[in-house]
C-alpha cells in the first residue's frame, strides 16, 4: 500500500506522487498560447476519490461512496481531509463528490505541493482589493516527467498490464478532463495522441480503466462513474491550466 505522502524527500521522483498531486501538476500547460479554461479542482478531486477507492478506504455501496470505517487514515493530509468530509456528510454518489466542495481538495493539494517546493505561492489582490493566493510552477522538471509518463502510458507501446494502477488512473482521468498536456502530441517524440483514430484511443483508455481497477473488479464501476462525472464538468474538449493558478 502506498505510504500516503505526495512525494519522497526528493520531489523529482514523480512515481511517488499521490493521484491528486500528479493531476494538479499535469494541469499546468507549458504552452502559453493554449486555449481553454480549466477546472482543475474537479480533476484533482476525481484523483483523490480514485486513490481512496484504490486503497480500499472508500467503497461502493449501491452507487454511494462509503468510508469503510471511522478510524482509517492514509497519513496524507489531502486524502484524509476528503475522507473526513465524506464521513461527516450525508451519503452521496461518486459523481456528486467529483464537484461538491472540490475547491477544498485543490487548495490542500496546492499547499502540499508548495510545502514540497514544487509550487510557489504568491499573494496578490484581485481588482486591487480582494486578497488572493496564486501559485506558480517551481519544478517544471517534475511536471515534465509526469507528462512524459502519462503520454507513454496512453501511447500503447506497453501492454496495459505493465502499467501501474496509479499510472493508468492518471491517464484515464486526465483524458476524461480533456487535459491537453496529456492528449496533445507536442514534445513527446512524435507520438501524437490527438492524431490517433478515435476507436483506437477509446480502446486503449478502456484497457487502462480496467488496469486502474485491477486490485478489485468492483473498482471498475467506481472508476467509470468518476470518469463520467468528470467528463460532465469539463468546460471544453481541451482544458488546460496556463502558467499560474489562482
N, C-alpha and C positions, 0 to 999 in steps of 0.2 A: 504494500500500500504506500502511496506517496507520502512524504513526510509533511506536506501541507505548506511548506514555505514557497513563496513565489519564485525565488531563485536561490542558488547556493551563495556562499560568500563571494564567489566570482560571478558577477552579473553578466558575464559574457558567455555563460553556459545556458543557451536558450532551452535546452531539453529539460531544464529543471523548473521552468515557469509553470504556474498553475494555468488552467484554461482561461479564466478571465484575464489574467495578466498578459498572456500571449495575445489574446484577441484585442486587448486595449492597445498594445504596441503595433499590431498588424493594421489597426485602423488609421495609423499615420501614413499618409500618402507622400512619397518623396517628390512627386511631380507637382510643382506649384501651380501648373495650369490645369490640374484635374478638376473636373466639374462634379457637382453633386453636393448634397447636404447630408452629412452623416448623422445618424442617431446612434452613436457608439454605446450609449447606456443600455440599449436593448441587446446588442451583440454581446456586451460584457456580461449582462445578467444571464443571457442564454448559456454562456460558457460556465458561469458559476452553478447554475441549475444542473447542467450536464455533468459537471465534475462531482457534485454532491450525489447525483444518481449513480455515477460510475463507482463511487466509493461505497455505495450502499447505505448512505445516511439519509437520503430521500428515496422513498419507494412509491410505486404507483398503486393506488387503492381505488380502483374503478374510475380512473381518469384524474384522480386527485393527487397532488404532490403531498406526500405524507412523511413526516420525520419518523425514523424508526424508534426513537426513544427521546427522553427529555434531557439526557446527560451526554450523549455522544458529541464529540468535537473533533476538529481536524488540526487545530493549532494554527490555522491560517485565519487572520482577522477578517478577511473578505468573506471567505466561505462560512465561517462561524457566525458572522453578522447576518448573512442571509438565512442561515439555518435557524437562528433565533427569531428572525422576523416571521418565518413560516410557522414556527411553533406558536408564536403569540397571536397569530391571525386566524381568522375563520378559514375552514377548508376551501381551497381554490384549485382549479385545474392548472396544469402545467403552463398552458398558453397564457393564462392571466398573469402568471408570475413573470413572464418574459418582460412585461412592460410596467407592472404595478410597482411604483416607488423604485424603479430601476436606477434613478439618479443616485440613490444612496450607495448602491453597489459600485457604480462608476467612480464616485468620489473616493470610496475606500480603496479601490484599486489604484487610482492615481496617487493617493497619499502613500500607499505601499511602495509603488514604483519610484516615487520621489525619494523616499527614505533609502531605497537601494541605490540611488544615483542614476537610475535610468531616465527619469524625468526631472525637470526643474520647474518648481512652482514660482510664479511671479504674480504679484498683486498689481492691480490697476483699477481704475474707476470707469464704470460704464456710464456713458453720457455725462462724464465728468462728475458724477455724484455717487452712484452705487458702487461700493467696493466689490470686486470680483477677483477670483483667483484663476489664472490661466496656467497652462502647462506647456512646456516645450520639450522636445525630444533631445536628451543629452547623449544617449547611447545609440546612435544610428547603426552601429555595427551589430548590436543585438537585434534590432528590428530587421535589418537586412538578412541576418541569419535565419530568423523566424520566417521571413517572407520566402527565402530560398527553399527552406524545408517544406513549407506548405505547398509551394509550386511543384516540388519534386514528388510529393505525395499525390497531388492531383494529376500529375503528368501520366501516371500509369506505367512507368518503366518497371517499377517494382510491383510484385503481386500485393494485393491489399492485405494478405495475411502477414506480410513482412512490415507493415506499417503499424506503429503502436496505436493503441486505442485512443490515447490522448491526441496524437497527431491526426488521426482520422477524424476525430470530433472537431478539431480546429478547422480542417478543410470543409467539412460539411456545414458548419455554422457560418464560416466566412463566405462560403458560396451562397448560402441561403440569404445572407445580408447583401449579396451582390458586391462584395468587397473587391474593388478594382485592383488593389495591391496583390491579391491572390489570383484573381481571374485573368488579369492582363498578362500578356506575354512579354512585356517590356523588361529588359535587363535579366532575362532568365536563360540566356544562352540559346535563344531562338525557339524555345518551346512556347508557342503562342496558344494558350488555352482558349482564348476567345475565338480562335480560328478553327477549333475542333468542331466536328459535327455535333449537333445538339444531342442526338441519341447516344453518341459515344461518351460525351461528358456526363449525361444523366446516368449511364450505366456505371461509370467509374464512381460517381457520387453515391450511388446505391450500394456499391461494394464497400465504400468507406463508411457508410451508415451502418451496415452490418458489422463491420470491423469495430466501430466505436462501441458497439453493444456486445462484443464477443464474450465478456465476462458473465453475462446473464441475458438470455434471449428476451426476457421481459423488458430489458432496456430499449429494445428496438422501437417499441411503441412510444416510449418516453422521448427518445431522440427525435422521432418523426414528428411528434406533437410540438416539441420545442422548435424544430426546424420550420414547421408550417407557420407557427405563430410569429417567428422571426421574419419570415417572408412577408407576412402581412404588415409588419411595422416598417419595413424598408421603404423609404420615400421615393426611391428611384432605382433603376436597374444596377447602377454602379456607384453606390455611396462611397465617399472617401473623406477621411479626416485630413485636413490640409494644414500641415505645419504646426499649428498652435491650437490647443483645445482650451476652450473657456468653460 
